[in-house]
Amino acid sequence: MITGTYVIHRLNTKEQADRIVEFFFSPYSFDDTRYTPGEEEQLRSLPYRALDGQVIFWYVTNEENEIIGASCIAENEQKSGGYSWDYVVVHRLYRKWGIAASLLEQMVHYLEQVSARYLITYTCGLPEYQSIRRLFERNSFQLIGRCPDYYFEGEDRLIYWRQIS
């Protein structure tokens, strides 16, 4: 039964990472499952990279402790206070609950605590990605670039940026 209650957690165990990878490849996560070879590899490894401190990973559970959302960030390779936001995924049955916005709020709070300067993120230019683009635009992200045919021919990468401090 879906009642509207969820909890956001920080990933810190291998078991949690295993469950997140399972969620990523479930029929309830991504709408577009035409993964690039690198994207599939990234989805399988990102949660485990959080265990090594390479990324900061949050996940969301419902009352039955099922994973219904996940997202992560990582500091840029220059270690200069910039962060990259990779993936925000919400279970199909739990969309429009504000889970993605809550994950973003949790991330921004963390970024403010560590005195981050900015958050950069990316998405695809196809119509299927309109809802994530709206989330970015509602939350002070600016579209700063487009890389044509990045994912596949006809699928541009849109680059968004938000100042933190």
N, C-alpha and C positions, 0 to 999 in steps of 0.2 A: 504494500500500500504506500503510495506517495503522499506525504503530508506537508512537505515544504521545509523540512528541517535538514540542514547539512552542516558539516564541520570542516574547516580547513586545517590541514596538518602540514608540517615540514617532514619531508622524506628523510629517514635516518637508518633504515634497515634494509637488508637484502630482500627480505620477504615483501616489504612495501614496494621495492623496485620491481620485483617479479610481478606483482599484482598490477602495477602501472603499465608495464609492457603488455601484459595480457589485455588490459583495458584499451590501450592504443590500437591493438589489432582485433578488437571485438567489432561486431557489426553496429555498435552503439556510439562509436567515437567520431571518426572523421567522415564527412560527407563525400569528399573526393579521395578515393583510395587508389588512385593511379599514382602511387609513390614513385619518385625517382629512385634509382639504386642507392644513392647517398642518403636520401630521406629515410628509407626503410632502415638502413644501417644506423642512422642517427636516432631514430625512434627506439631501436632495440638497445642502444648504449647509453642514452642520456640519463635515465634514472640511476644507473650504476655509477656514472660520473659524479653524481651528487654525493655518493658515499665517499669519494676521494676528495671532496671539497672543490671540484672543478666547476660545478654549477650549484645553484640554489634551487631546490625543487619543492613545490607545494602540490598537494593533492587534496581532493575533496571526497568525503564519504557521506552517505545517507544514514538513516537510522539502522539499517541492516549491515552497516560497515562495508557496503559495496562502494567501489570507487566510481564516482560520477563526474570527476573533473580533474584536470592536472595542468600545470604550467611551470615554466622554469626560466631563470635568467642566469647570465654569466657575465663576469667583468670582462671588459675587452682585453685583448692580448697585451696591450700597452700598460695595463694596470694603472690607468690614468683617471679613474672615476667614471668612466663610461660603461654602460651595461647593455647587453643584447638580450632581448626577450624572444625566446623560441617557444612556440607552441602554446596555445591556450585551447584546451579540448574539453568540451562539456558533453556528457551523455545526452543522446537525442531526446530522451523522455524528460530531461531536466533543464532543457533550454528555456529561456525567457524567465528564469527564476532569479537572475542577477548573479549567477555563479561566476561568470567570466569577469564581471565588474568587481565582484568581491575579491577574486584572485588578484586582479590588477591593484585594487586598494591595498591588499596585503603586501604586494611587491613594492608599491610606492612607499609605504610605511617603512619597509626594510631599507629601501634605497635612501630615504631621508635619514635614517639612523646611521648609515655608513657614509653619509655626506657624498652620495653619488652626484655626478654632474648632469647626466642625461641617460635616457633609455631609448634605444633604437630597436626597431622591429620591422618585420617584413611580412608580406602576404602576396597572394597571387592576384592578378588583375581580372580574372574571370568573374562573371556574374555570381557564381556560387559563393564567392568570398565577400559579397556585399555586406553581410551582417558583421563580420570582423572589422571591415573598414569603417563601418558606422561606430563600432565600439571605440576604435582609435580616435576618430574625429570627435566624438562626444567627450573624450577624456584628454583633450589638449594636445594630441599628437598632430604633427604637421607632415603632410606628404612632401618629402624632400627629394625623391628620385624615382626613376623607373628604369629597369633594365629589361629591354625587349627580349622575348624568347628565352628567358632565363631557365624556366623549368622544362618546358617543351616548346616546340614551335607554336607561336600564338599565345603563349602563357607568360606574360610579363611578371617580373618581380617588382612590387611596389615597396618603397622604403619609407618608413615613418620614423619620426624623431620627436621626443618630448624632453624638455628641460626639467630637471629635478631640483637643482639648487643653483 
